[in-house]
Amino acid sequence: MKRKRTRFNIREYLIVAGLVLLIIWLLLSVWGIAKKEEMARRAVKETQHELAVLQERHDTIENDLRSLETERGQEAVLRETFGVVKPGEEVLIVVPPKELPPPPPKTFWQK
């Protein structure tokens, strides 16, 4: 009778060990899925940011194209890019004024 008791105990231990291994495997699987989900969330945020930047760039290019459709816009781009002028025009260079140092403070006797 003693042998049947030990076989039953060994069988129970094997079942418990199998269940523990199954639980560990399931936990590792859930952990892997959670990591993948977090990576996907980060990728979505980065993609949304990149889309916003590209949309802003698209709008800027659209505005530039609209300005190039007019004669005045084309002339402005030529003037800025190549520094050309029309015949009879002169180039004006605007120089910022020099900053003068503040006057020295008056002493008590000068006031």
N, CA, C and O atoms as a GROMACS GRO file, in nm:
protein
  444
    1MET      N    1   0.080  -0.119   0.000
    1MET     CA    2   0.000   0.000   0.000
    1MET      C    3   0.085   0.126   0.000
    1MET      O    4   0.044   0.231  -0.050
    2LYS      N    5   0.199   0.114   0.055
    2LYS     CA    6   0.285   0.230   0.064
    2LYS      C    7   0.328   0.277  -0.075
    2LYS      O    8   0.340   0.397  -0.098
    3ARG      N    9   0.350   0.184  -0.167
    3ARG     CA   10   0.392   0.219  -0.301
    3ARG      C   11   0.285   0.298  -0.376
    3ARG      O   12   0.318   0.395  -0.444
    4LYS      N   13   0.162   0.261  -0.364
    4LYS     CA   14   0.056   0.335  -0.431
    4LYS      C   15   0.051   0.479  -0.380
    4LYS      O   16   0.023   0.571  -0.456
    5ARG      N   17   0.077   0.495  -0.254
    5ARG     CA   18   0.074   0.629  -0.195
    5ARG      C   19   0.186   0.716  -0.254
    5ARG      O   20   0.163   0.833  -0.284
    6THR      N   21   0.304   0.661  -0.271
    6THR     CA   22   0.414   0.738  -0.327
    6THR      C   23   0.391   0.767  -0.475
    6THR      O   24   0.424   0.876  -0.522
    7ARG      N   25   0.336   0.673  -0.548
    7ARG     CA   26   0.307   0.698  -0.688
    7ARG      C   27   0.204   0.810  -0.702
    7ARG      O   28   0.214   0.894  -0.791
    8PHE      N   29   0.110   0.809  -0.615
    8PHE     CA   30   0.007   0.913  -0.619
    8PHE      C   31   0.070   1.048  -0.587
    8PHE      O   32   0.034   1.148  -0.650
    9ASN      N   33   0.160   1.054  -0.492
    9ASN     CA   34   0.229   1.178  -0.458
    9ASN      C   35   0.316   1.226  -0.574
    9ASN      O   36   0.318   1.346  -0.604
   10ILE      N   37   0.387   1.138  -0.636
   10ILE     CA   38   0.471   1.176  -0.749
   10ILE      C   39   0.386   1.228  -0.863
   10ILE      O   40   0.421   1.326  -0.929
   11ARG      N   41   0.274   1.163  -0.888
   11ARG     CA   42   0.183   1.208  -0.992
   11ARG      C   43   0.129   1.348  -0.959
   11ARG      O   44   0.118   1.431  -1.049
   12GLU      N   45   0.097   1.374  -0.834
   12GLU     CA   46   0.048   1.507  -0.794
   12GLU      C   47   0.157   1.612  -0.814
   12GLU      O   48   0.130   1.721  -0.864
   13TYR      N   49   0.279   1.577  -0.776
   13TYR     CA   50   0.389   1.673  -0.795
   13TYR      C   51   0.413   1.704  -0.943
   13TYR      O   52   0.442   1.818  -0.980
   14LEU      N   53   0.402   1.603  -1.024
   14LEU     CA   54   0.420   1.625  -1.167
   14LEU      C   55   0.309   1.713  -1.224
   14LEU      O   56   0.335   1.799  -1.309
   15ILE      N   57   0.188   1.693  -1.178
   15ILE     CA   58   0.076   1.776  -1.224
   15ILE      C   59   0.096   1.920  -1.179
   15ILE      O   60   0.076   2.013  -1.257
   16VAL      N   61   0.135   1.939  -1.053
   16VAL     CA   62   0.158   2.074  -1.000
   16VAL      C   63   0.273   2.140  -1.077
   16VAL      O   64   0.263   2.257  -1.114
   17ALA      N   65   0.380   2.067  -1.100
   17ALA     CA   66   0.494   2.123  -1.174
   17ALA      C   67   0.451   2.161  -1.315
   17ALA      O   68   0.491   2.266  -1.365
   18GLY      N   69   0.372   2.079  -1.379
   18GLY     CA   70   0.322   2.110  -1.513
   18GLY      C   71   0.235   2.235  -1.513
   18GLY      O   72   0.246   2.319  -1.602
   19LEU      N   73   0.148   2.246  -1.411
   19LEU     CA   74   0.062   2.364  -1.403
   19LEU      C   75   0.145   2.491  -1.377
   19LEU      O   76   0.115   2.596  -1.434
   20VAL      N   77   0.247   2.480  -1.293
   20VAL     CA   78   0.334   2.596  -1.266
   20VAL      C   79   0.405   2.638  -1.394
   20VAL      O   80   0.413   2.756  -1.425
   21LEU      N   81   0.457   2.541  -1.468
   21LEU     CA   82   0.523   2.573  -1.595
   21LEU      C   83   0.425   2.636  -1.693
   21LEU      O   84   0.461   2.729  -1.766
   22LEU      N   85   0.303   2.587  -1.696
   22LEU     CA   86   0.201   2.645  -1.783
   22LEU      C   87   0.172   2.790  -1.743
   22LEU      O   88   0.159   2.877  -1.830
   23ILE      N   89   0.161   2.815  -1.615
   23ILE     CA   90   0.133   2.952  -1.566
   23ILE      C   91   0.250   3.044  -1.602
   23ILE      O   92   0.228   3.157  -1.648
   24ILE      N   93   0.372   2.997  -1.583
   24ILE     CA   94   0.489   3.079  -1.618
   24ILE      C   95   0.491   3.109  -1.767
   24ILE      O   96   0.518   3.222  -1.807
   25TRP      N   97   0.463   3.009  -1.850
   25TRP     CA   98   0.459   3.029  -1.994
   25TRP      C   99   0.352   3.131  -2.033
   25TRP      O  100   0.376   3.217  -2.118
   26LEU      N  101   0.234   3.122  -1.969
   26LEU     CA  102   0.127   3.217  -1.999
   26LEU      C  103   0.165   3.359  -1.957
   26LEU      O  104   0.137   3.455  -2.030
   27LEU      N  105   0.230   3.373  -1.840
   27LEU     CA  106   0.273   3.505  -1.795
   27LEU      C  107   0.376   3.566  -1.891
   27LEU      O  108   0.370   3.685  -1.921
   28LEU      N  109   0.470   3.485  -1.937
   28LEU     CA  110   0.568   3.535  -2.032
   28LEU      C  111   0.503   3.575  -2.164
   28LEU      O  112   0.544   3.673  -2.227
   29SER      N  113   0.404   3.501  -2.205
   29SER     CA  114   0.332   3.535  -2.328
   29SER      C  115   0.259   3.669  -2.313
   29SER      O  116   0.263   3.752  -2.404
   30VAL      N  117   0.192   3.688  -2.201
   30VAL     CA  118   0.121   3.814  -2.176
   30VAL      C  119   0.221   3.929  -2.170
   30VAL      O  120   0.194   4.037  -2.223
   31TRP      N  121   0.336   3.908  -2.106
   31TRP     CA  122   0.438   4.012  -2.097
   31TRP      C  123   0.488   4.050  -2.236
   31TRP      O  124   0.505   4.169  -2.265
   32GLY      N  125   0.510   3.953  -2.322
   32GLY     CA  126   0.553   3.982  -2.460
   32GLY      C  127   0.450   4.060  -2.538
   32GLY      O  128   0.484   4.151  -2.613
   33ILE      N  129   0.325   4.025  -2.521
   33ILE     CA  130   0.217   4.097  -2.590
   33ILE      C  131   0.209   4.241  -2.540
   33ILE      O  132   0.187   4.332  -2.619
   34ALA      N  133   0.227   4.262  -2.409
   34ALA     CA  134   0.223   4.396  -2.353
   34ALA      C  135   0.337   4.482  -2.408
   34ALA      O  136   0.317   4.600  -2.438
   35LYS      N  137   0.456   4.424  -2.421
   35LYS     CA  138   0.568   4.498  -2.476
   35LYS      C  139   0.542   4.537  -2.621
   35LYS      O  140   0.574   4.648  -2.662
   36LYS      N  141   0.486   4.445  -2.699
   36LYS     CA  142   0.455   4.474  -2.839
   36LYS      C  143   0.350   4.584  -2.850
   36LYS      O  144   0.357   4.669  -2.939
   37GLU      N  145   0.253   4.581  -2.760
   37GLU     CA  146   0.148   4.682  -2.762
   37GLU      C  147   0.206   4.820  -2.730
   37GLU      O  148   0.166   4.919  -2.792
   38GLU      N  149   0.297   4.827  -2.636
   38GLU     CA  150   0.361   4.955  -2.602
   38GLU      C  151   0.444   5.007  -2.720
   38GLU      O  152   0.443   5.127  -2.748
   39MET      N  153   0.514   4.918  -2.786
   39MET     CA  154   0.591   4.959  -2.904
   39MET      C  155   0.498   5.012  -3.014
   39MET      O  156   0.531   5.108  -3.082
   40ALA      N  157   0.384   4.949  -3.029
   40ALA     CA  158   0.288   4.993  -3.131
   40ALA      C  159   0.233   5.131  -3.096
   40ALA      O  160   0.214   5.215  -3.184
   41ARG      N  161   0.208   5.156  -2.968
   41ARG     CA  162   0.160   5.289  -2.926
   41ARG      C  163   0.264   5.396  -2.956
   41ARG      O  164   0.230   5.503  -3.006
   42ARG      N  165   0.390   5.367  -2.925
   42ARG     CA  166   0.496   5.464  -2.954
   42ARG      C  167   0.505   5.490  -3.104
   42ARG      O  168   0.522   5.604  -3.146
   43ALA      N  169   0.495   5.385  -3.182
   43ALA     CA  170   0.503   5.400  -3.328
   43ALA      C  171   0.388   5.487  -3.380
   43ALA      O  172   0.407   5.566  -3.471
   44VAL      N  173   0.270   5.471  -3.322
   44VAL     CA  174   0.155   5.552  -3.364
   44VAL      C  175   0.180   5.699  -3.331
   44VAL      O  176   0.153   5.786  -3.413
   45LYS      N  177   0.232   5.727  -3.211
   45LYS     CA  178   0.259   5.866  -3.174
   45LYS      C  179   0.364   5.928  -3.265
   45LYS      O  180   0.349   6.042  -3.309
   46GLU      N  181   0.470   5.854  -3.293
   46GLU     CA  182   0.574   5.905  -3.382
   46GLU      C  183   0.520   5.928  -3.522
   46GLU      O  184   0.555   6.028  -3.587
   47THR      N  185   0.437   5.839  -3.569
   47THR     CA  186   0.380   5.853  -3.702
   47THR      C  187   0.286   5.974  -3.709
   47THR      O  188   0.286   6.046  -3.808
   48GLN      N  189   0.208   5.995  -3.604
   48GLN     CA  190   0.119   6.111  -3.601
   48GLN      C  191   0.200   6.241  -3.602
   48GLN      O  192   0.162   6.337  -3.669
   49HIS      N  193   0.310   6.244  -3.527
   49HIS     CA  194   0.395   6.363  -3.525
   49HIS      C  195   0.456   6.387  -3.663
   49HIS      O  196   0.459   6.500  -3.711
   50GLU      N  197   0.504   6.281  -3.725
   50GLU     CA  198   0.563   6.293  -3.858
   50GLU      C  199   0.459   6.339  -3.959
   50GLU      O  200   0.489   6.418  -4.048
   51LEU      N  201   0.336   6.289  -3.945
   51LEU     CA  202   0.229   6.333  -4.035
   51LEU      C  203   0.201   6.481  -4.018
   51LEU      O  204   0.180   6.552  -4.117
   52ALA      N  205   0.201   6.530  -3.894
   52ALA     CA  206   0.177   6.672  -3.870
   52ALA      C  207   0.287   6.757  -3.933
   52ALA      O  208   0.259   6.861  -3.992
   53VAL      N  209   0.412   6.713  -3.922
   53VAL     CA  210   0.523   6.787  -3.982
   53VAL      C  211   0.511   6.788  -4.134
   53VAL      O  212   0.530   6.891  -4.198
   54LEU      N  213   0.478   6.672  -4.190
   54LEU     CA  214   0.463   6.664  -4.336
   54LEU      C  215   0.344   6.746  -4.384
   54LEU      O  216   0.350   6.805  -4.492
   55GLN      N  217   0.238   6.751  -4.307
   55GLN     CA  218   0.121   6.831  -4.346
   55GLN      C  219   0.157   6.980  -4.346
   55GLN      O  220   0.117   7.054  -4.435
   56GLU      N  221   0.233   7.022  -4.246
   56GLU     CA  222   0.277   7.162  -4.240
   56GLU      C  223   0.367   7.195  -4.359
   56GLU      O  224   0.355   7.302  -4.419
   57ARG      N  225   0.456   7.104  -4.391
   57ARG     CA  226   0.544   7.123  -4.506
   57ARG      C  227   0.463   7.128  -4.636
   57ARG      O  228   0.491   7.209  -4.725
   58HIS      N  229   0.363   7.043  -4.646
   58HIS     CA  230   0.276   7.042  -4.765
   58HIS      C  231   0.205   7.176  -4.779
   58HIS      O  232   0.197   7.230  -4.889
   59ASP      N  233   0.153   7.228  -4.668
   59ASP     CA  234   0.084   7.357  -4.673
   59ASP      C  235   0.179   7.469  -4.717
   59ASP      O  236   0.141   7.556  -4.794
   60THR      N  237   0.303   7.465  -4.667
   60THR     CA  238   0.401   7.567  -4.705
   60THR      C  239   0.430   7.559  -4.855
   60THR      O  240   0.438   7.662  -4.923
   61ILE      N  241   0.447   7.440  -4.905
   61ILE     CA  242   0.476   7.423  -5.048
   61ILE      C  243   0.356   7.467  -5.132
   61ILE      O  244   0.374   7.528  -5.237
   62GLU      N  245   0.236   7.436  -5.086
   62GLU     CA  246   0.115   7.480  -5.158
   62GLU      C  247   0.110   7.633  -5.165
   62GLU      O  248   0.079   7.689  -5.270
   63ASN      N  249   0.142   7.700  -5.054
   63ASN     CA  250   0.142   7.846  -5.054
   63ASN      C  251   0.249   7.901  -5.149
   63ASN      O  252   0.225   7.998  -5.219
   64ASP      N  253   0.366   7.838  -5.150
   64ASP     CA  254   0.471   7.881  -5.242
   64ASP      C  255   0.428   7.864  -5.387
   64ASP      O  256   0.453   7.950  -5.471
   65LEU      N  257   0.364   7.751  -5.416
   65LEU     CA  258   0.317   7.728  -5.554
   65LEU      C  259   0.211   7.831  -5.594
   65LEU      O  260   0.211   7.878  -5.708
   66ARG      N  261   0.122   7.866  -5.502
   66ARG     CA  262   0.020   7.968  -5.532
   66ARG      C  263   0.085   8.102  -5.560
   66ARG      O  264   0.043   8.175  -5.650
   67SER      N  265   0.189   8.135  -5.483
   67SER     CA  266   0.255   8.264  -5.506
   67SER      C  267   0.333   8.262  -5.638
   67SER      O  268   0.347   8.366  -5.703
   68LEU      N  269   0.384   8.146  -5.679
   68LEU     CA  270   0.456   8.138  -5.807
   68LEU      C  271   0.364   8.145  -5.928
   68LEU      O  272   0.411   8.168  -6.040
   69GLU      N  273   0.236   8.126  -5.909
   69GLU     CA  274   0.142   8.134  -6.020
   69GLU      C  275   0.124   8.278  -6.066
   69GLU      O  276   0.088   8.302  -6.182
   70THR      N  277   0.147   8.374  -5.979
   70THR     CA  278   0.132   8.515  -6.016
   70THR      C  279   0.265   8.570  -6.064
   70THR      O  280   0.372   8.520  -6.029
   71GLU      N  281   0.257   8.676  -6.146
   71GLU     CA  282   0.379   8.739  -6.199
   71GLU      C  283   0.458   8.806  -6.086
   71GLU      O  284   0.581   8.804  -6.084
   72ARG      N  285   0.386   8.864  -5.993
   72ARG     CA  286   0.453   8.932  -5.881
   72ARG      C  287   0.528   8.830  -5.794
   72ARG      O  288   0.639   8.859  -5.747
   73GLY      N  289   0.469   8.713  -5.773
   73GLY     CA  290   0.535   8.610  -5.695
   73GLY      C  291   0.661   8.558  -5.762
   73GLY      O  292   0.762   8.535  -5.696
   74GLN      N  293   0.654   8.540  -5.893
   74GLN     CA  294   0.771   8.494  -5.968
   74GLN      C  295   0.884   8.597  -5.960
   74GLN      O  296   1.001   8.562  -5.942
   75GLU      N  297   0.846   8.724  -5.972
   75GLU     CA  298   0.945   8.831  -5.964
   75GLU      C  299   1.010   8.834  -5.825
   75GLU      O  300   1.131   8.854  -5.813
   76ALA      N  301   0.931   8.816  -5.723
   76ALA     CA  302   0.984   8.819  -5.587
   76ALA      C  303   1.083   8.705  -5.564
   76ALA      O  304   1.187   8.724  -5.500
   77VAL      N  305   1.050   8.587  -5.615
   77VAL     CA  306   1.140   8.472  -5.598
   77VAL      C  307   1.270   8.496  -5.673
   77VAL      O  308   1.377   8.467  -5.622
   78LEU      N  309   1.261   8.550  -5.796
   78LEU     CA  310   1.382   8.580  -5.873
   78LEU      C  311   1.470   8.682  -5.800
   78LEU      O  312   1.591   8.666  -5.794
   79ARG      N  313   1.407   8.785  -5.747
   79ARG     CA  314   1.484   8.888  -5.677
   79ARG      C  315   1.553   8.831  -5.552
   79ARG      O  316   1.669   8.861  -5.526
   80GLU      N  317   1.481   8.749  -5.477
   80GLU     CA  318   1.540   8.694  -5.354
   80GLU      C  319   1.648   8.590  -5.384
   80GLU      O  320   1.752   8.588  -5.320
   81THR      N  321   1.621   8.505  -5.482
   81THR     CA  322   1.712   8.394  -5.510
   81THR      C  323   1.839   8.441  -5.580
   81THR      O  324   1.950   8.406  -5.540
   82PHE      N  325   1.823   8.520  -5.685
   82PHE     CA  326   1.939   8.555  -5.768
   82PHE      C  327   1.987   8.699  -5.747
   82PHE      O  328   2.091   8.736  -5.801
   83GLY      N  329   1.914   8.779  -5.672
   83GLY     CA  330   1.956   8.917  -5.647
   83GLY      C  331   1.954   9.005  -5.770
   83GLY      O  332   2.040   9.091  -5.786
   84VAL      N  333   1.857   8.984  -5.858
   84VAL     CA  334   1.849   9.063  -5.980
   84VAL      C  335   1.757   9.183  -5.959
   84VAL      O  336   1.675   9.185  -5.868
   85VAL      N  337   1.774   9.283  -6.047
   85VAL     CA  338   1.689   9.402  -6.043
   85VAL      C  339   1.643   9.433  -6.186
   85VAL      O  340   1.700   9.383  -6.283
   86LYS      N  341   1.540   9.513  -6.196
   86LYS     CA  342   1.492   9.555  -6.329
   86LYS      C  343   1.584   9.665  -6.382
   86LYS      O  344   1.654   9.732  -6.305
   87PRO      N  345   1.585   9.682  -6.512
   87PRO     CA  346   1.668   9.791  -6.567
   87PRO      C  347   1.622   9.926  -6.511
   87PRO      O  348   1.503   9.956  -6.508
   88GLY      N  349   1.718  10.005  -6.467
   88GLY     CA  350   1.686  10.137  -6.412
   88GLY      C  351   1.671  10.137  -6.261
   88GLY      O  352   1.666  10.244  -6.200
   89GLU      N  353   1.662  10.020  -6.200
   89GLU     CA  354   1.651  10.014  -6.054
   89GLU      C  355   1.790  10.012  -5.992
   89GLU      O  356   1.887   9.966  -6.053
   90GLU      N  357   1.798  10.061  -5.872
   90GLU     CA  358   1.923  10.057  -5.798
   90GLU      C  359   1.906   9.966  -5.678
   90GLU      O  360   1.796   9.948  -5.626
   91VAL      N  361   2.016   9.910  -5.636
   91VAL     CA  362   2.011   9.823  -5.519
   91VAL      C  363   2.027   9.908  -5.395
   91VAL      O  364   2.120   9.988  -5.385
   92LEU      N  365   1.937   9.890  -5.301
   92LEU     CA  366   1.945   9.962  -5.173
   92LEU      C  367   1.985   9.862  -5.065
   92LEU      O  368   1.928   9.754  -5.054
   93ILE      N  369   2.081   9.902  -4.987
   93ILE     CA  370   2.123   9.819  -4.875
   93ILE      C  371   2.089   9.896  -4.748
   93ILE      O  372   2.140  10.006  -4.726
   94VAL      N  373   2.007   9.839  -4.667
   94VAL     CA  374   1.966   9.902  -4.542
   94VAL      C  375   2.060   9.855  -4.433
   94VAL      O  376   2.070   9.735  -4.405
   95VAL      N  377   2.127   9.951  -4.372
   95VAL     CA  378   2.222   9.919  -4.265
   95VAL      C  379   2.157   9.958  -4.133
   95VAL      O  380   2.107  10.070  -4.120
   96PRO      N  381   2.157   9.869  -4.036
   96PRO     CA  382   2.097   9.906  -3.908
   96PRO      C  383   2.180  10.014  -3.840
   96PRO      O  384   2.302  10.017  -3.853
   97PRO      N  385   2.113  10.103  -3.766
   97PRO     CA  386   2.189  10.211  -3.701
   97PRO      C  387   2.279  10.155  -3.590
   97PRO      O  388   2.248  10.054  -3.526
   98LYS      N  389   2.390  10.226  -3.571
   98LYS     CA  390   2.480  10.184  -3.464
   98LYS      C  391   2.418  10.219  -3.330
   98LYS      O  392   2.354  10.322  -3.314
   99GLU      N  393   2.438  10.131  -3.236
   99GLU     CA  394   2.386  10.158  -3.103
   99GLU      C  395   2.488  10.243  -3.029
   99GLU      O  396   2.605  10.206  -3.015
  100LEU      N  397   2.442  10.356  -2.983
  100LEU     CA  398   2.530  10.444  -2.907
  100LEU      C  399   2.532  10.399  -2.762
  100LEU      O  400   2.430  10.360  -2.708
  101PRO      N  401   2.649  10.406  -2.700
  101PRO     CA  402   2.653  10.367  -2.559
  101PRO      C  403   2.577  10.469  -2.476
  101PRO      O  404   2.576  10.588  -2.510
  102PRO      N  405   2.514  10.427  -2.370
  102PRO     CA  406   2.439  10.522  -2.287
  102PRO      C  407   2.536  10.622  -2.222
  102PRO      O  408   2.651  10.589  -2.193
  103PRO      N  409   2.488  10.744  -2.201
  103PRO     CA  410   2.577  10.843  -2.140
  103PRO      C  411   2.614  10.801  -1.998
  103PRO      O  412   2.538  10.732  -1.932
  104PRO      N  413   2.732  10.842  -1.952
  104PRO     CA  414   2.772  10.803  -1.817
  104PRO      C  415   2.677  10.864  -1.715
  104PRO      O  416   2.625  10.974  -1.735
  105PRO      N  417   2.654  10.793  -1.607
  105PRO     CA  418   2.562  10.848  -1.507
  105PRO      C  419   2.619  10.975  -1.443
  105PRO      O  420   2.740  10.989  -1.423
  106LYS      N  421   2.528  11.064  -1.413
  106LYS     CA  422   2.570  11.191  -1.350
  106LYS      C  423   2.602  11.167  -1.203
  106LYS      O  424   2.536  11.090  -1.133
  107THR      N  425   2.703  11.234  -1.161
  107THR     CA  426   2.739  11.223  -1.020
  107THR      C  427   2.645  11.306  -0.936
  107THR      O  428   2.561  11.379  -0.989
  108PHE      N  429   2.658  11.296  -0.809
  108PHE     CA  430   2.572  11.370  -0.717
  108PHE      C  431   2.589  11.520  -0.736
  108PHE      O  432   2.492  11.595  -0.727
  109TRP      N  433   2.711  11.564  -0.763
  109TRP     CA  434   2.738  11.708  -0.776
  109TRP      C  435   2.687  11.762  -0.908
  109TRP      O  436   2.648  11.878  -0.916
  110GLN      N  437   2.685  11.678  -1.013
  110GLN     CA  438   2.638  11.722  -1.143
  110GLN      C  439   2.486  11.735  -1.147
  110GLN      O  440   2.431  11.813  -1.224
  111LYS      N  441   2.419  11.658  -1.062
  111LYS     CA  442   2.273  11.667  -1.060
  111LYS      C  443   2.232  11.795  -0.995
  111LYS      O  444   2.113  11.823  -0.983
   0.00000   0.00000   0.00000
